[in-house]
Amino acid sequence: MIKIKIRPPDTKKIAKVVITNDQGEVLLLLRQPGEKYAGRWDLPGGHLIQGETWISGGKREVKEETNLDVDNLQFVVGTENSKYYKTNSWSGKIFSSHQLPEHSEYRWFSPSDIGALNMSEKYINAIKKATLDN
């Protein structure tokens, strides 16, 4: 008998993570053509599944999208349905661009360059707030 593991449904809650490296640069992912928000820069993260906490959902989404394990997530800003966290504590090797499941590219950006990118104003504001004290 084959057992099929069924993943609980996604919720409307979204956790995003501002990941910085030792140089203070922020990891961003470029949405693939054909995906929702194609051609826009994105923070790692996504929808929580039922029964998942904000932190565990953020960690799982980062792992799924980048292959990085993140730790020490610190709350930055949020609403009832979306929360942004920051961390400079991560390990692992990020997927190569052709292995990224939802994105076509990743890049590390200086926080001062973020405002000129094609990305959500909510993300820009979360990055600014997350990197103020870095």
VENTA-V200784 format. One record per residue. RES is the residue in one small letter. PHI is phi in whole degrees, -180 to 180 (none if undefined). PSI is psi in degrees with one decimal (* if undefined). D_CENTER is the distance of its C-alpha to the mean C-alpha in Angstrom with 2 decimals. Layout:
BEGIN
((RES PHI PSI D_CENTER) (RES PHI PSI D_CENTER))
END
This chain:
BEGIN
((m none 132.9 37.05) (i -94 127.6 33.43) (k -95 130.2 30.89) (i -110 123.3 27.88) (k -85 121.6 24.92) (i -100 124.0 23.70) (r -78 135.8 20.19) (p -59 155.3 20.36) (p -66 153.2 19.39) (d -67 152.1 16.13) (t -101 -179.1 16.46) (k -88 1.7 15.81) (k -87 137.8 13.48) (i -127 130.6 9.76) (a -115 127.6 7.51) (k -120 150.2 4.47) (v -128 126.1 4.44) (v -89 108.0 6.56) (i -103 126.3 7.75) (t -116 152.4 11.32) (n -101 -174.9 14.09) (d -64 -21.4 17.80) (q -90 1.4 18.55) (g 82 10.3 16.19) (e -81 153.7 14.16) (v -107 134.5 10.49) (l -81 124.8 8.35) (l -128 152.4 7.70) (l -120 139.1 8.07) (l -96 123.0 11.18) (r -65 137.0 11.75) (q -69 151.7 14.84) (p -58 142.0 18.24) (g 88 -16.1 19.19) (e -89 161.8 15.75) (k -59 136.8 15.11) (y 63 33.9 14.37) (a -52 138.2 15.59) (g 80 3.8 15.81) (r -104 146.6 13.24) (w -78 144.9 10.52) (d -136 148.4 7.00) (l -85 146.4 3.86) (p -62 141.8 1.40) (g 139 -178.9 3.22) (g 172 -158.6 6.77) (h -71 135.7 10.39) (l -74 151.7 12.14) (i -98 159.8 15.31) (q -54 134.1 18.67) (g 87 -0.1 19.59) (e -96 143.9 16.20) (t -82 164.9 15.44) (w -57 -47.2 12.49) (i -67 -48.5 11.91) (s -65 -35.5 12.65) (g -67 -42.1 10.49) (g -62 -44.3 7.31) (k -63 -44.4 8.79) (r -63 -45.4 9.88) (e -63 -41.6 6.94) (v -61 -44.5 5.46) (k -61 -46.7 9.18) (e -62 -40.1 9.80) (e -86 -27.5 7.65) (t -125 -22.1 8.47) (n 79 8.1 11.30) (l -91 144.3 10.45) (d -99 121.0 11.67) (v -107 152.4 10.41) (d -141 168.0 13.08) (n 55 47.8 14.43) (l -71 129.3 11.68) (q -117 130.7 13.47) (f -62 137.1 13.42) (v -112 -57.5 13.30) (v -162 158.5 14.10) (g -176 173.1 14.16) (t -128 -170.1 16.44) (e -63 -34.5 17.88) (n -112 -2.5 15.27) (s -146 138.2 11.98) (k -135 142.1 10.90) (y -116 135.1 8.84) (y -123 164.4 9.06) (k -132 154.4 9.66) (t -161 149.3 10.85) (n -122 15.9 12.91) (s -111 101.4 13.84) (w -148 158.8 12.55) (s -144 164.4 14.72) (g 105 -178.4 15.26) (k -119 124.4 15.30) (i -65 145.7 12.55) (f -52 148.9 13.76) (s -70 160.6 16.14) (s -54 -39.2 15.42) (h -75 -10.6 17.74) (q -96 -12.1 16.08) (l -62 126.8 12.57) (p -72 -33.8 12.86) (e -121 0.6 11.38) (h -133 157.8 11.30) (s -101 -12.1 14.36) (e -162 155.1 13.37) (y -132 154.4 11.20) (r -158 150.5 12.59) (w -95 127.9 12.78) (f -119 144.4 14.06) (s -68 139.7 16.36) (p -56 -29.6 15.49) (s -70 -18.3 18.85) (d -92 -10.1 17.91) (i -63 -40.5 14.91) (g -61 -23.1 17.39) (a -88 -3.1 18.99) (l -87 157.3 16.09) (n -81 92.3 15.88) (m -156 164.4 12.95) (s -60 138.7 12.97) (e -61 -32.9 15.03) (k -61 -41.5 12.99) (y -67 -44.1 10.01) (i -58 -46.2 12.84) (n -64 -40.9 14.42) (a -64 -40.7 11.59) (i -64 -44.8 11.25) (k -58 -47.4 15.06) (k -65 -39.6 15.44) (a -70 -28.8 13.15) (t -102 0.5 15.03) (l -58 -40.0 18.47) (d -100 11.3 19.62) (n -92 * 18.31))
END
